[in-house]
Amino acid sequence: MSTSTLLTTAFALFILASASAADSKPASEFTTTDPAKVKLIKEGNDSATFRCPGLGGYEVIFEQAHGRSWINLVWDSETLDLMDATFNACKGDFPTKANHMVQWRGFRDGDNFSPYGIIYRMKAMNDEGKPVETFIIIQCAQGATRVVGSIPASKGNKAAEDLADKLCNG
């Protein structure tokens, strides 16, 4: 093969790879924190801890204590404590996880899914005693994983996805 042909082939492959990367769109995968479907790892007086499935090398730890609940993550055997940041991002008292769903945002490459963010719904009681719901946005950045934002659930899941894509993908 001539040098010219090799250069042309290499350039064409580069263009195809660039076009493929540019066409990658964020996608969602879902896991559960349903206590009936996950593993109980610790139970105490008015508290419980569950090990739940995760993605991209993460495990989800679902914590319940004293009328509150939230998720922490495990990366490389290290638990990333997100309780305080989660509670600070929620508006209201006694925040709890609103459902058993954890939405992961990331990119698909064939059968592989690489997450860059997590969205999950929390609920709390406002000053008037009415429930308010908030989407919590977590950036998946291996050991630097952290809560990066929140948005009222009334704005909808699409708004939460857009915020996660903006704050976590980059």
C-alpha positions in Angstrom: 0.0 0.0 0.0 1.4 3.4 -0.9 1.9 6.2 1.6 -0.8 8.2 -0.1 -3.3 5.4 0.3 -2.4 4.9 3.9 -2.8 8.6 4.7 -6.2 8.6 2.9 -7.3 5.5 4.8 -6.2 6.9 8.1 -7.9 10.3 7.4 -11.1 8.5 6.5 -11.0 6.4 9.7 -10.4 9.6 11.7 -13.4 11.3 10.1 -15.6 8.2 10.7 -14.5 8.0 14.4 -15.1 11.8 14.9 -18.5 11.6 13.3 -19.4 8.6 15.5 -18.3 10.4 18.7 -20.2 13.5 17.7 -23.3 11.5 17.1 -23.2 10.0 20.6 -26.2 11.1 22.5 -26.7 10.8 26.3 -28.7 7.8 27.3 -30.4 6.5 30.5 -30.2 3.3 32.3 -32.1 2.5 35.5 -31.4 0.5 38.7 -33.5 -0.1 41.8 -33.2 0.5 45.5 -36.4 -1.5 46.3 -35.6 -3.3 49.6 -37.5 -6.4 48.4 -35.1 -6.7 45.4 -31.7 -5.7 47.0 -29.4 -7.0 49.7 -29.9 -5.9 53.3 -26.4 -5.4 54.8 -27.1 -3.7 58.1 -30.2 -3.2 60.3 -30.5 -1.2 63.5 -32.9 0.7 65.6 -35.0 2.7 63.1 -32.3 2.3 60.4 -31.3 0.0 57.5 -28.6 -0.2 54.9 -29.0 -1.9 51.5 -26.5 -2.8 48.8 -28.1 -2.1 45.4 -27.0 -2.6 41.8 -25.0 0.1 40.2 -23.3 0.7 36.8 -19.9 1.6 35.5 -18.0 0.2 38.5 -20.3 1.9 41.1 -22.4 0.2 43.7 -25.4 2.0 45.3 -25.9 2.0 49.0 -29.5 2.9 50.0 -29.6 4.3 53.6 -32.7 4.7 55.8 -32.4 6.3 59.3 -34.8 8.1 61.6 -37.4 8.9 59.0 -34.9 9.9 56.3 -33.4 8.1 53.3 -30.8 8.7 50.6 -28.2 7.0 48.5 -24.4 6.8 48.9 -22.2 5.3 46.3 -19.2 2.9 46.5 -16.3 3.4 44.1 -13.2 1.1 44.2 -14.3 -0.2 47.7 -14.6 3.3 49.1 -18.0 4.6 50.2 -18.7 8.1 49.0 -20.9 9.7 51.7 -23.5 11.9 49.9 -26.0 12.3 52.8 -25.2 15.9 53.8 -25.0 17.2 50.3 -28.2 15.5 49.4 -30.1 16.9 52.3 -28.7 20.4 51.6 -29.9 20.1 48.0 -33.5 19.1 49.2 -35.9 21.8 50.1 -37.8 20.9 53.2 -37.6 18.7 56.3 -37.2 15.0 56.7 -36.0 14.2 53.2 -36.6 10.7 51.9 -36.0 8.9 48.6 -39.4 9.3 46.8 -39.3 6.1 44.9 -37.0 3.1 44.2 -35.6 4.3 40.9 -32.1 5.5 40.2 -31.6 7.0 36.8 -28.1 6.8 35.4 -27.0 9.3 32.6 -24.2 8.3 30.3 -23.2 7.0 26.9 -23.7 3.6 25.3 -21.1 1.9 23.2 -22.6 -1.3 22.0 -23.4 -3.3 25.2 -21.3 -1.0 27.4 -22.8 1.9 29.3 -20.5 4.6 30.8 -22.3 6.7 33.4 -21.3 10.3 34.0 -24.3 11.2 36.2 -27.2 10.1 38.4 -30.6 11.5 38.9 -33.0 10.5 41.7 -36.1 11.9 43.3 -36.3 13.0 46.9 -39.3 14.3 48.8 -39.6 16.4 51.9 -42.1 18.5 53.8 -42.1 22.2 53.4 -42.9 24.8 56.2 -46.7 24.4 55.5 -46.5 20.6 55.9 -46.9 19.9 52.2 -44.7 17.5 50.3 -42.2 18.9 47.9 -40.1 16.8 45.5 -36.6 17.5 44.2 -34.4 15.8 41.6 -30.9 15.3 43.0 -28.1 15.4 40.4 -24.9 13.4 41.2 -21.7 13.6 39.0 -20.0 10.2 38.6 -16.4 11.1 38.6 -14.9 8.0 40.3 -13.4 9.1 43.6 -14.5 12.7 43.2 -18.2 11.8 42.8 -20.5 14.4 44.4 -23.9 16.1 44.4 -23.6 18.9 41.8 -27.2 20.2 41.6 -30.9 19.8 42.2 -34.0 20.9 40.4 -37.7 21.0 41.5 -39.4 17.8 40.3 -42.3 19.9 39.1 -40.0 21.0 36.2 -40.1 17.4 34.9 -37.6 14.6 34.3 -36.5 16.1 31.0 -35.3 19.3 32.8 -33.4 17.0 35.3 -31.8 15.1 32.4 -30.8 18.4 30.7 -29.2 19.6 34.0 -27.4 16.4 34.6 -26.1 16.4 31.0 -24.9 20.0 31.5 -23.3 19.6 34.9 -21.9 16.1 34.7 -20.8 15.5 31.1 -17.7 17.4 30.7 
